[in-house]
Amino acid sequence: MPNKDEFFLGIDVGSVSTNLIIVDGSGEIHHKEYLRTQGRPIPAVQSGLAAIRQAMPNIQVKAVGTTGSGRQLAAAIIGADIVKNEITTHAVAATHFRPDVRTVIEIGGQDSKIIILREGVVTDFAMNTVCAAGTGSFLDQQAARLGIPIAEFGEIALQAENPVRIAGRCTVFAESDMIHKQQMGHRVSDILAGLCAAMVRNYLNNVGKGKEIRPVVLFQGGVAANRGMRKALEEELGCPVVIPAAFDVMGALGAALLAKDHIERRGQETNFRGFTVSEASYSVGSFECPACANHCEIINISMEGQLVARWGSRCGRWEVEQGAGSLTPHNAS
């Protein structure tokens, strides 16, 4: 039987948000933090840890997993047990929520992805990290242009009576088309509904191109909070779209679940440095390795002046174990 007195931490560090989550042995969520990264991932992680310690002061974390674009950095500063990519963690979280899921649509602030699963196994995926027209930042920009709080975007879009068609192939065309529709006198709700539909078309024509999208479809990521987007997806796909309760922290949830499985299978102690990490002083530096023509950029992470992690070399020459505190390359003579 799962032990509900054991807790596991998952951290997802992205370009827009940093998410932390605490689950117990059964996978039930006990606490979550959704923070803005604001270009400062280390302070964001520290703030999240401090908030968890305040909310759950006596918690004992048995394992930690990290994911997201800043997963290596987060792992270095907290002492993670596993480091996994976003496709893996989002798929694990989706199947935890709905074992029968067959398609995962994830739209975040700066990127978006689609994951195809069959019988709980990832069979295909695609990511979009280039065009902002298929991400949450696109909606943020247009809401600001219209003077609409992003939190009210979806509700206003649902009030549309005659949604306008807006070119959504790229942000430049979408913005100019939206301004044209405003000048023609269309209602704001109709324009917002048109923007949702344009974003869905952009997503399906780029990220989802060539993918066999079958129900059950899960919609996750920060944009899933937008009810107008959910309606637009359902109309375009012709099937219901399910939004999980932890839609905004699914990457962190998957990382926590994978960390739990990792520790239980290996029967080992966690590498987690503890919540005092939230008070530690960290510094990040880099240098260019002159050993060969690759000229790799080597990243150094130091805590309280002591090296705790390093990565970046293709050959592994400069890699050190977490907490090793050595500046000597592996194969130095």
Backbone torsions as a table, in degrees:
resi	resn	phi	psi	omega
1	MET	NA	139.1	178.0
2	PRO	-62.0	141.7	179.9
3	ASN	-91.9	112.9	-177.3
4	LYS	-79.8	-3.3	177.7
5	ASP	-94.9	-2.2	176.5
6	GLU	-101.1	138.6	-175.1
7	PHE	-124.9	147.7	-175.9
8	PHE	-132.6	140.9	-173.8
9	LEU	-111.5	132.7	174.0
10	GLY	-121.8	137.9	-179.0
11	ILE	-130.6	128.4	178.4
12	ASP	-121.2	110.0	-178.4
13	VAL	-103.9	109.7	178.8
14	GLY	-113.8	178.9	-178.3
15	SER	-71.1	-30.3	-178.9
16	VAL	-100.0	-48.2	-176.4
17	SER	-126.6	153.7	172.4
18	THR	-120.6	121.9	-174.0
19	ASN	-118.6	136.4	176.8
20	LEU	-127.0	145.0	-178.0
21	ILE	-144.9	145.1	175.5
22	ILE	-117.4	124.8	176.4
23	VAL	-124.0	157.8	176.5
24	ASP	-96.3	-172.0	-175.6
25	GLY	-63.6	-18.9	178.0
26	SER	-96.2	0.4	-179.5
27	GLY	87.9	6.1	179.2
28	GLU	-75.6	137.3	-178.5
29	ILE	-81.3	127.4	178.0
30	HIS	-106.8	-25.1	179.6
31	HIS	-162.1	146.7	175.0
32	LYS	-146.0	149.7	178.3
33	GLU	-129.8	128.2	176.3
34	TYR	-117.5	109.0	-173.5
35	LEU	-122.0	152.3	174.2
36	ARG	-80.9	128.4	-180.0
37	THR	-69.9	-42.9	176.9
38	GLN	53.9	34.3	177.5
39	GLY	73.0	8.8	-178.3
40	ARG	-131.5	76.2	-174.0
41	PRO	-63.2	-37.1	-178.1
42	ILE	-65.3	-51.0	176.0
43	PRO	-59.9	-32.7	179.0
44	ALA	-65.1	-45.3	177.3
45	VAL	-62.8	-42.6	-179.9
46	GLN	-63.7	-40.4	177.7
47	SER	-63.1	-40.7	178.3
48	GLY	-64.2	-42.8	178.3
49	LEU	-64.0	-41.1	178.9
50	ALA	-63.2	-39.0	179.3
51	ALA	-66.7	-39.2	178.4
52	ILE	-66.2	-43.6	-179.8
53	ARG	-62.1	-36.3	178.3
54	GLN	-69.8	-38.9	-178.4
55	ALA	-77.2	-32.9	-177.5
56	MET	-132.3	73.9	-170.1
57	PRO	-64.5	-24.6	-175.6
58	ASN	-106.1	15.2	-174.9
59	ILE	-69.7	141.6	174.1
60	GLN	-115.5	112.0	-177.6
61	VAL	-85.5	126.2	-177.4
62	LYS	-91.2	-23.1	-179.4
63	ALA	-163.3	153.3	-179.0
64	VAL	-134.7	136.4	174.5
65	GLY	-127.5	148.2	178.4
66	THR	-126.6	153.9	178.1
67	THR	-152.9	-178.5	-179.7
68	GLY	93.3	175.7	-178.0
69	SER	-64.4	-24.9	178.5
70	GLY	-104.2	27.7	-174.3
71	ARG	-65.2	-37.6	-179.7
72	GLN	-66.8	-42.0	179.3
73	LEU	-64.0	-46.6	179.6
74	ALA	-61.7	-41.9	179.7
75	ALA	-61.5	-38.3	-178.0
76	ALA	-66.6	-40.5	-174.0
77	ILE	-82.7	-27.1	-177.5
78	ILE	-101.8	-18.0	-175.5
79	GLY	82.0	64.1	-177.0
80	ALA	-78.1	155.0	177.7
81	ASP	-90.7	-30.3	176.9
82	ILE	-141.1	153.3	175.6
83	VAL	-131.1	119.7	-175.1
84	LYS	-129.4	152.9	178.1
85	ASN	-75.8	167.4	-174.6
86	GLU	-67.9	-33.7	-179.9
87	ILE	-61.1	-47.1	-178.7
88	THR	-62.9	-48.0	-175.1
89	THR	-68.8	-39.8	178.9
90	HIS	-66.6	-37.2	178.5
91	ALA	-66.6	-43.1	179.4
92	VAL	-62.5	-44.5	179.5
93	ALA	-64.2	-40.0	-179.5
94	ALA	-63.4	-45.1	-179.6
95	THR	-70.4	-26.9	174.5
96	HIS	-66.0	-40.4	-179.4
97	PHE	-76.6	-44.2	179.3
98	ARG	-137.4	97.7	-179.7
99	PRO	-57.5	-22.2	-178.1
100	ASP	-93.6	11.0	-179.3
101	VAL	-63.4	141.0	179.8
102	ARG	-123.7	-18.1	178.1
103	THR	-142.0	130.5	175.5
104	VAL	-114.6	121.2	174.6
105	ILE	-107.7	117.8	-178.4
106	GLU	-123.3	122.0	178.8
107	ILE	-126.9	116.1	-179.7
108	GLY	-107.7	-164.3	-176.9
109	GLY	-72.5	-36.9	-175.4
110	GLN	-121.8	-13.3	178.6
111	ASP	-146.0	171.3	178.7
112	SER	-146.0	158.9	-178.5
113	LYS	-151.2	160.3	172.1
114	ILE	-130.9	138.0	-179.9
115	ILE	-127.0	125.9	178.7
116	ILE	-102.7	124.6	179.3
117	LEU	-121.2	145.3	173.5
118	ARG	-136.2	121.5	-177.5
119	GLU	56.5	38.5	176.9
120	GLY	79.2	4.9	-177.8
121	VAL	-115.5	134.6	177.5
122	VAL	-70.2	121.7	179.2
123	THR	-109.8	-17.8	179.9
124	ASP	-164.4	156.5	175.9
125	PHE	-162.0	164.6	175.4
126	ALA	-153.8	150.9	179.2
127	MET	-130.9	151.4	175.4
128	ASN	-125.4	113.8	178.8
129	THR	-122.9	12.8	-174.3
130	VAL	-107.7	-54.4	-173.4
131	CYS	-93.3	122.9	-179.0
132	ALA	-73.9	-12.3	-177.5
133	ALA	-66.3	-16.9	-179.8
134	GLY	-108.1	23.8	-176.9
135	THR	-132.1	173.9	-178.3
136	GLY	-65.6	-28.7	-179.9
137	SER	-62.2	-31.4	176.7
138	PHE	-60.5	-46.8	179.2
139	LEU	-67.2	-38.9	177.8
140	ASP	-57.8	-46.4	-177.4
141	GLN	-63.8	-42.9	-177.8
142	GLN	-72.4	-34.9	176.8
143	ALA	-63.4	-42.9	178.8
144	ALA	-62.9	-40.6	179.9
145	ARG	-62.9	-34.7	-179.0
146	LEU	-88.7	-5.6	-178.9
147	GLY	73.1	30.3	-178.7
148	ILE	-108.8	128.2	173.8
149	PRO	-60.4	133.8	-176.3
150	ILE	-60.3	-29.0	-179.8
151	ALA	-66.3	-22.2	-178.2
152	GLU	-100.8	-3.0	-174.8
153	PHE	-53.8	-54.1	-174.9
154	GLY	-63.4	-42.3	-178.6
155	GLU	-65.1	-39.3	178.5
156	ILE	-67.6	-39.8	179.7
157	ALA	-61.2	-33.2	-179.9
158	LEU	-68.5	-16.1	-179.5
159	GLN	-85.9	-0.3	-177.1
160	ALA	-62.9	138.5	176.2
161	GLU	-105.0	-35.1	179.1
162	ASN	-137.1	77.2	-178.8
163	PRO	-55.5	134.5	179.0
164	VAL	-86.0	156.9	176.4
165	ARG	-94.0	123.7	-177.8
166	ILE	-119.3	135.3	177.4
167	ALA	-66.5	122.4	-175.8
168	GLY	-119.6	17.3	-176.9
169	ARG	-66.7	-30.8	174.3
170	CYS	-152.0	162.9	-175.0
171	THR	-63.7	-36.1	-178.3
172	VAL	-63.2	-49.4	179.5
173	PHE	-65.1	-40.2	-178.5
174	ALA	-62.7	-44.1	-179.4
175	GLU	-64.6	-45.6	-179.4
176	SER	-65.4	-38.3	179.6
177	ASP	-68.4	-39.8	179.4
178	MET	-63.8	-42.7	178.4
179	ILE	-61.9	-40.6	177.8
180	HIS	-60.9	-43.1	179.8
181	LYS	-65.2	-36.9	176.0
182	GLN	-61.9	-45.0	-178.0
183	GLN	-65.5	-24.5	177.6
184	MET	-81.2	-8.3	174.9
185	GLY	94.5	14.1	178.6
186	HIS	-67.6	149.1	179.3
187	ARG	-67.3	150.4	-179.8
188	VAL	-60.8	-41.0	-179.3
189	SER	-62.3	-38.1	178.8
190	ASP	-68.6	-35.3	178.3
191	ILE	-69.2	-42.8	179.8
192	LEU	-64.1	-41.1	176.9
193	ALA	-63.3	-37.6	176.9
194	GLY	-65.5	-37.1	177.1
195	LEU	-64.8	-41.0	177.4
196	CYS	-61.1	-46.2	179.8
197	ALA	-63.3	-39.0	179.7
198	ALA	-65.4	-40.3	180.0
199	MET	-66.6	-38.7	177.9
200	VAL	-64.4	-44.2	178.0
201	ARG	-61.1	-42.2	179.4
202	ASN	-61.3	-44.9	-179.8
203	TYR	-61.6	-49.2	-176.0
204	LEU	-69.4	-32.7	-179.5
205	ASN	-80.0	-16.2	-179.6
206	ASN	-113.8	-70.8	-178.4
207	VAL	-65.8	-42.3	-175.9
208	GLY	-90.2	4.6	-176.4
209	LYS	-62.7	127.3	178.0
210	GLY	79.9	0.7	-179.4
211	LYS	-92.7	142.1	178.5
212	GLU	-88.8	95.7	-176.2
213	ILE	-86.3	114.9	180.0
214	ARG	-125.2	148.5	173.1
215	PRO	-72.9	152.1	9.1
216	VAL	-78.3	133.3	179.4
217	VAL	-105.8	123.9	174.9
218	LEU	-103.1	135.7	178.1
219	PHE	-113.0	116.6	-178.0
220	GLN	-137.1	173.8	-171.4
221	GLY	101.9	165.1	-175.9
222	GLY	-57.6	-32.0	-177.8
223	VAL	-69.1	-17.3	179.0
224	ALA	-64.4	-15.8	176.5
225	ALA	-70.9	-15.9	-177.9
226	ASN	-85.5	107.2	-176.7
227	ARG	-66.9	-26.3	176.4
228	GLY	-66.2	-36.3	177.4
229	MET	-68.0	-39.6	178.7
230	ARG	-61.9	-44.8	179.8
231	LYS	-62.8	-43.0	-179.6
232	ALA	-63.2	-39.6	177.7
233	LEU	-64.0	-44.8	-178.6
234	GLU	-64.4	-38.6	179.3
235	GLU	-67.7	-38.8	-178.5
236	GLU	-74.2	-38.1	-177.5
237	LEU	-85.2	-24.9	-178.9
238	GLY	74.1	27.5	178.2
239	CYS	-152.4	160.7	178.3
240	PRO	-64.4	149.6	176.2
241	VAL	-118.7	124.8	-177.0
242	VAL	-95.4	132.6	176.5
243	ILE	-111.6	114.2	-179.3
244	PRO	-67.6	157.2	-177.6
245	ALA	-59.8	-35.7	-178.3
246	ALA	-101.8	38.4	-173.4
247	PHE	-54.8	-31.2	-174.5
248	ASP	-87.2	-8.9	-177.7
249	VAL	-132.2	30.4	-174.8
250	MET	-65.7	-33.1	177.4
251	GLY	-63.3	-45.2	178.8
252	ALA	-65.2	-38.1	178.1
253	LEU	-62.0	-46.2	178.5
254	GLY	-61.4	-38.9	178.6
255	ALA	-64.1	-40.8	179.1
256	ALA	-65.5	-42.2	-179.8
257	LEU	-66.3	-39.1	178.2
258	LEU	-69.0	-36.2	176.6
259	ALA	-64.7	-41.1	177.5
260	LYS	-59.7	-47.9	180.0
261	ASP	-64.0	-39.5	-178.8
262	HIS	-62.0	-48.4	-178.1
263	ILE	-67.8	-40.7	-178.2
264	GLU	-66.9	-38.1	179.7
265	ARG	-69.5	-37.5	-176.4
266	ARG	-89.6	-19.3	179.3
267	GLY	61.9	37.9	-177.2
268	GLN	-117.4	168.8	178.8
269	GLU	-80.6	153.8	179.6
270	THR	-73.5	154.2	174.4
271	ASN	-89.7	-0.9	-175.4
272	PHE	-55.5	128.4	-177.3
273	ARG	-80.0	-10.1	178.9
274	GLY	99.8	169.2	-175.5
275	PHE	-74.9	-9.0	175.1
276	THR	-66.6	-13.7	174.8
277	VAL	-55.2	-30.6	-178.4
278	SER	-64.6	-17.4	-178.6
279	GLU	-107.3	-5.7	-175.7
280	ALA	-75.3	158.5	177.4
281	SER	-100.2	121.9	-178.3
282	TYR	-116.6	150.8	174.1
283	SER	-139.1	147.2	-179.2
284	VAL	-122.9	130.4	177.5
285	GLY	-138.9	173.1	179.9
286	SER	-153.3	160.8	173.4
287	PHE	-151.2	161.7	-179.5
288	GLU	-97.8	125.0	-179.5
289	CYS	-75.3	127.2	-178.4
290	PRO	-93.6	7.7	-170.3
291	ALA	-68.1	-27.0	-179.5
292	CYS	-151.4	-175.2	-175.4
293	ALA	-72.8	-12.3	179.6
294	ASN	-68.7	-31.8	-179.2
295	HIS	50.0	52.6	-177.8
296	CYS	-62.2	142.7	173.0
297	GLU	-85.6	118.1	-177.6
298	ILE	-97.9	126.3	-178.5
299	ILE	-97.6	129.7	176.2
300	ASN	-110.6	132.6	173.9
301	ILE	-117.5	122.7	-179.6
302	SER	-120.8	141.5	176.4
303	MET	-119.6	123.9	-177.3
304	GLU	51.1	38.6	177.1
305	GLY	84.1	-3.0	-179.1
306	GLN	-109.9	132.8	178.5
307	LEU	-62.9	126.9	178.6
308	VAL	-116.2	-20.2	179.3
309	ALA	-162.1	153.7	178.7
310	ARG	-154.0	139.7	176.1
311	TRP	-156.7	173.8	175.7
312	GLY	127.4	-18.4	-177.9
313	SER	-84.3	137.7	179.5
314	ARG	-68.5	-31.7	-175.8
315	CYS	-91.4	-9.3	-178.1
316	GLY	84.0	6.4	-175.6
317	ARG	-57.0	-40.2	-173.2
318	TRP	-101.4	1.2	-177.1
319	GLU	-66.7	140.5	175.0
320	VAL	-130.7	154.1	176.8
321	GLU	-71.1	150.0	177.8
322	GLN	-58.0	130.2	177.4
323	GLY	83.1	2.0	-176.8
324	ALA	-68.1	-35.7	176.3
325	GLY	68.8	20.9	-178.2
326	SER	-109.5	140.0	177.1
327	LEU	-96.7	4.4	-174.8
328	THR	-87.3	127.8	177.6
329	PRO	-64.8	153.7	-176.3
330	HIS	-55.6	-45.2	-172.9
331	ASN	-107.0	24.6	179.0
332	ALA	-68.6	142.4	-179.2
333	SER	-87.7	NA	NA
